[in-house]
Structures are given as C-alpha cells and as structure tokens.
Amino acid sequence: MAEPSALRTTVDFRTIEELAARCGHYCWVEHQLFVCTGWWAGAPAVTGPAPGAPAAALEAEIRVRLSTMSSWHGFLAGQWRDRLPVRAGVDAAALIVPPSAEVAEAFDLLRRAPGLQAVLAALVDPVLPALGLAYEREATAGAAASERPVLGLLDLAGPALPREIAGARALLGRAAADVAAAEIVAGTRRRLQPLLRADGGLFPAASAS
C-alpha cells in the first residue's frame, strides 16, 4: 500500500459533520480491533498443545503478537476519538458506531473464531487489508488545510498496516503444515469475506461534498 501522503489529490471541502462521521467509524473499528486482539491474547486455551511442543511455542508467539496489536489499535482508537468534534450540541460518543451492519457482524465472527490461528489469519485476510484500503482512500479525499489532524493520523496508521500484516503472515506461515488448523483458518476467512465490501474495503469510497 502506498503511503497516504503520496496519494493525495485536491478535493472540495468536506463538512464537519461528514468528517466527524468518518472519524467515528474509524474509532469504532480501531476500538474493536483493540478489544478483539486483547481478548484473544489472554483467552484460555480450550485444548492446547503439550507444553514444550513446537505448537505451544507458536501459540505463545501468536498471543504476544495479538497483545502488541491490541496496544497499537487501542492507541489509534484514542487518536480517532481525539479528532471527533468538541462543540455544543454534538455528542461525540454517539458518533462512534460501526460503518455498516456487515462490519459489525465481521467482528462478531472474529470474537467467535475457533482459535488463535484462525483469528490472526482472519485479521490478516480480509480485515486489516480492508481497513488499509479504507485509510488509503481516505487519504485521497482529505483537504490538507482543513483536515490536517486526520491526514496526520493517516500518515501514521496507513504505512503501519502493511508491516503489521507482514509480521502476522510470517508467523502464520510457520503453522501451514497443520492441515486441521489450515482448514479452520480457511473456513473462518470464507465466513468473513462476504461480510466486507466486494472490492475489499470497509467503507464506500470516501467522497467530498
């Protein structure tokens, strides 16, 4: 994914209400990532591998990876919350809602994934790439003068996603020989994919008013 700053075009001004709605959606998504990855990092194993086995070491690494992801996405959720409007008559908390029922359902599925490998794989494909596409599009819709705080956050969050995905994929690649786990991962991914946009994005293309 190209860096957001390299993708910007000149667009018309977006209203405060339009931009606030987008920030609220991003805040919701990042908060869900924070909660989901944090829960799975500490979730008790139903049937775990024997201590000392290679699978046990891999499971421990996945938990560490998910914990790191949770901290990062929690930080981003707070950053999006800070960019919500603060003015009379505006309930900023009411803006923190899912972008669609489909995205909300996708996160429900993540919480009910059959195991650590399945949830990490579903995050790697399709959830995080879909968020990356949304951030990429958002960067092309921002007017630098009026939306600099949002664009600054996109410059931070956008380039970090490919690195996060690559690190998780490398970890999952070591578990590819486990046929049963691979089938669970593929099944979870198949259930999630139709809930997201057909073109892979979380949101309709960002547009200016």
N, C-alpha and C positions, 0 to 999 in steps of 0.2 A: 504494500500500500504506500502510495506517495505521501510525503509529508504534507499536512494541511496547508502550510504556507505556500507550497508550490502549486496549489490547485486553485487559488482564489481568483475570482473574477469580479468585476464591478457589477453590482446589482442595486436595485432600488432599496430604499429604506423599509425595514420591517417594523411594524408597530410593536410597542412594548408588550402588548397582550400576546401577539404571535410568538415573540421571542421567549416570553415567560412560559408559555405552554410547552415549548420545546425543552427548555431548561428543566421544567418539572418532570417531563417524560424521562430525560436523561438521568435525573436524580433518582427516579424510581428504579430504573434499570440497574444503575450502579449500586443502589442500596440492595436490590435483590441479589446481585452478584456477591456483595459483601456478606449477606446473610447465608446464602446457599453454600458458598465456599467455606465459610466459617463453620457452619453446622457439619458439613461433611469432613472437615479437617479433624473434628473431635468426635465424630459419630462412632458409637461402639460397633465393633465387628460382629456380625451375626454368626458367621462361620469363618474364622480367619485361618490363614496358613500357620503351620507349626513354627514356633519361634526359631530363628536361625536359618530358616529356609529362604532361598532367593526371593520367593513371592512375598515373604514377610518384610524383607528389606525394601522391596519395591513399594509395598503398601505404605510403609513408613515414609518413604520419599514422596509419594503422592500426597500424603497428609501434610507434609511440610510445604509442598508446592501449593496446595489449596489454602493453607494458612497464610502464606505470603500473598497469594492472590486476594484473599479476603482483606488484608490490611490495605492493599493498594486500592481496591474498589471501594472500600469504606472511605478512604481519603477522597477519592473522586466524587463520591456521593455528597460528601460535605462541601466540596468545591462547587458542585452544581447547585446545592442548596444556597450557598452564599451568593449566587448570581440571580436568585429569584428576586422580584421587585419588593422593595420595602417602602410602602406608602399607604396612606389612609384608604380604607375600603377594600384592600386587597389581602386575602387570606393566602399567604404564600404556601402554607401546608396543604391547602386544598388543590394546589397545582401539581403536587407530587402523586401522579396517577400513572397507570400503565398506558403505553401508547395505543394498545389495542387489546381486545379480549384474547386474541391469539397469542400475543406475547405473554400475557398473564398466565395462560394455560401452559405455555412452554416452561415457565419457571415452576409451575406446579409439578410438571413431569420431572424436572430436574430434582426436585425435593423427594420424589418417589422413585428415583433411579435405583437399579438393583445392586449398586456397589460403587466403590471408589473409581475403578477404571471406567465404568460406564458414565459417571457424571463428569469426569475430567474430559473424556472423549467427546461428550455432547457439548461441553463448553468450547472445545477446540473446533468442533464442526457439528452444528452450524452457529452456535450462539455468539461467540466472540467475533468471528468474521462478519456476521450480520451487524453487530454493533460498530465494527470498524468501518463498514460501508456507510453506515449512517453518519458517523463522525466525518468521514471523507466528504460526503455530500454537504454536510452542514458547513464545512469549511469553505465550500464554493459559494454558499449563499450569504455569507456574512459580509456586512459592510464594515470595513476596518475601523472607520471613525466612530461609528455608533455602537459597535458590538465588540470592541477590543477585549473586554474581560472574557467573553465567550470564546473568541478566537485564540486568546492566550491559553485558555484551558485546553482547547482542541490541539494546539501545538504540543501540549504536554501529554495528553491522553492518546491522541491518534498514533504517533510513532511508537508508543509503548506496547500497543496491542500486538503487532506482528512479533515482537520479541517474546511476549508472554505466550503467544500461540506456539511459537517455535520451541520454546523450552518445554512446554507441556507435551508437544508431539514427540520430542526426543525421549522423554520419559515413558510415554505410552509405547513407543517403538520397541522398547525392551520387553514388553509383555505380549508382543504379537504372536509368539509361539503357543500361547494358551488359547486353544481353539474354543473352549467353552466361554472364556471371557470375551473373546473377539465376537462371538455370536451375540452376547448380551449387549456389548457396545454397539454393534451394528443395529440391533433391534431398537435400542434407545434412540439412536440417531434417526432412524426411519420414522419414529413416532414424533420426534421434534420437528423435523424438516418441514412437513406440510403446514405447521402452525405459524411459520415465519413467511415473509413475503416470497413470492415465486422467484424474484430476482436476487434473493439472499439478504435483503435489507430488513431492518426492524421497522422502519418508518416509510411513509411515502416520501418521494423526493422533496427535499427542502425547497421551498419556494418563497420568493419575496413578494410583498404586497404591491 
